[in-house]
Each structure stands twice: as C-alpha cells, then as structure tokens.
C-alpha cells in the first residue's frame, strides 16, 4: 500500500473540500459566532468509462486489493496538468496555509493544484513571478522540512474508499461499469 490507480480513464468525477466549521446563531439578535475546527479533507465520487472485460480486470483487482476501507491508493484528476516547473518549500509548520518557496520565481495562478508529499492542495491566491509566498488550502497535513518538492503536473493525493462494500455492474454485452466514492486518507 498504497496501490496505484489503474490507468483506464475517468468518465465523471465530483470533488469537494469538506470542512469542519461550527456556527452558533443567537435566536434573539441573530448574531453569529463561527469556530473553524482543524478538520478539512478532499472527497470525491468517481465514475469510470464503460470497460470491456479485459480492461475491467485491472480495476476489479485494484478494488478487491484495497480490502475495503483498509487500503489506500494514489489518485488525482487527470485534467490537472501544468507546465509549471516543480519548486521546493523552504519549511512550514503543520496546518500552515502558506509557505515560502525556496526556488523558482514563476507566477502561479489561483486554482492551480499541487502535490506536497502524499497530499493535494489548491492555490488560493495568485502568486506573481518573483514572489516567494504561496497561499493554499487545505492546511498542511504535516510539517515541511527544507527542500521538499512541490509537484504541479498531475498532482495526486492519498485516498481510501468510503465504504467496505464496493461493487460494479456488468451487462449482457460484457461491458463493466464502476462508480465509487473515496475520501482523502489522513
């Protein structure tokens, strides 16, 4: 573990960042108090394209090999491509929402995904060429030591299935259908 996701393509994918935020509202004044807890993780539902029996074998083996929610796998959106060169982080504390890049001065647009260690992050503010601070979400999963690589092209995260019961459909033409839900493995 972790297993690599089979290269069969993706037909549909829904992705979201789930947060743990408490809001208390006064019934008298309607004033609110907001408390943002530390929890945040990526969640996704994925549908694979129709697969032949030969193509589906690797996906069946992958799903069964995960042993339900026990196993983990690496996965990322195949559309998140970038021509940005990889950078390195000077250092950052756990739960940081920004860090200083140790190399590279290229501009990075808000909405750019990147991978640091085994986790996926999203740039939340444009970084101008020459600037060194990169702002992102979700907060860092772990402390970053000097010279860890920031990967922009085809970034991946570590995932696990949301259920121990994972199945697939097969029709009379031997076409297989796979749909599953997964969450970031923290």
N, C-alpha and C positions, 0 to 999 in steps of 0.2 A: 504494500500500500504506500502511497496512493496509486490507483490504477490510472492509465491514460484513457481518455475518452476516445472511442473508435472514430475514425475519420470517415463518416458516412454523410456528413452534411446536416443541416438543420432546416426544417420547413418553417416552423414558427417558434418564437421564444418570447415570453413575457418576463420582464425582470423588474425588480423593485428593491429599494433600500428600506428595510424595516428599522424603525427607531423605537426606543422606549422613552416616552415623554408623558409625564403626568400633568394634568391641568385641573385646577380646582377653581370653581366659579361660585362667587357669593350669590346666594339666592335673593339677597336684598339690594346689593349695589351693582351686581353683575361684574364687579371687578374680578380679574383672574390672576392666579398665581401659576406660574409654569415652572416645572422642575424637569430638567433634561437628565435622565439617567445615562449611564455609560453604554448601555446596550445599543448596538447597531449591527446589522448583518444584511448581506445580499440574499435574496430569494428569487427563484426562477421556476417557471413551468416551460418545459421543452417538448416540442413535437418533432419527430424525425420524419423525413420524407418516406413515402412508400418504398419498402425494400423487398428485393427478391429473397428467396430462401438462402441463397449463397451469401448475400450481403448481410442478412439478418443474423447469421450465426455469430459474428463477432460481437454484435450488440447483445444477443442473448447471453453469451459467455461473460461479457462485461457486467451486465445487470446481476446475473446469478453470482458472479465472483465477488460482488460487493458485500454479500451476506447481509442483505437488508440495510439497516442504518449503521451497521458496524464499520463498513469500509468507507474509504474516501477516494475521491478522484479529482484530477485536474481538468478544468474546463474553462473555456472563455468564449465570448461571442466571436465567431469567425469574421465578422464585419468590422471589428475594431482593429483596423490596420493603421499604421502610421509610418511616415518616413523619418520621424524624429530619431536622432541617434540616442542610444542609451546614455544615461548620466549616472553619477554616483551621488549618494547622500553623505554629507559630512558627518552628521549624527543627529538623533532626535529621540526624545523620551516616548515611552508608551503613552498612547492616547493623544499624541500631538496631532494637530490639524494642519500643520505646515512644517516644512523643513528647508534647510539651505542645501542647494545643490553644490557639490564640490567640483563639478566640471561641466562644461558645455554652457553656451550662452544663447542657444536658440530660443525663439519665442515658443510658448506652449499655450494653446488656446483652451479656454474653459470648455469643459465637456470632453476632454481627452482622457481616455482611460490609461492607467499604467499598472504595472505589477511590481511589487516590492516583496521580496521573499516569496511566500506562497499565497499572497492576498492581492485582491483587486481594489483599486482606488480610482476616484474620479476627480479631475482638476476642477475646482470651483471658481477660480478667478484667472483671467488671462495673465500669463507671465510674459513680460516684454523681453525681447532679445537683450542680453546683457544683465538682466535682473537675475538674482540667485534664489529668491524665496518662492517656493511652490506651495499653494494652498489647495487642500483636497478634503474629501470625505470618502468613506467613514474614517474616524480617528484611527491612528496606527494600532495595529494588533499587538505589536511588541516593540521594545526599544530597538533603535537602529544604531549600529556601530559604524564607525568610519568606513567609507568606501563600499557600501553595499549598493548593488546595481539597481537602477530604476529602468524597467523594460517597458517601452511604449508600443512596440509592434506585437500584435496578437497576445495581449496580456491574459493571464489565467489566474484563477483562484482555486482554493482547495474547497471541495464540495462534498456533501453527503446527501443521500436520499432522505425525503421527509417521512417515508413510510417503510416498514419492513415488508409490506405486500406490494410487490412490483410485478406487473404483468404486461402482456402485449396481445395484439389481435392478429388473427390470420384469416384471410378469406379463401374462397374456393379456388382462386387463381394463384394461390400460394404467395400472396402479397402480404407483407407484415407491416403492422402499424405500432409505433412506440410513442407513448406520451408519459412523461414523468415529472414530478416536482422535486426540487432539491433546494438545499439551503447551504450557505457558506459554513464550512466546518471550522469552528473557532476553538 
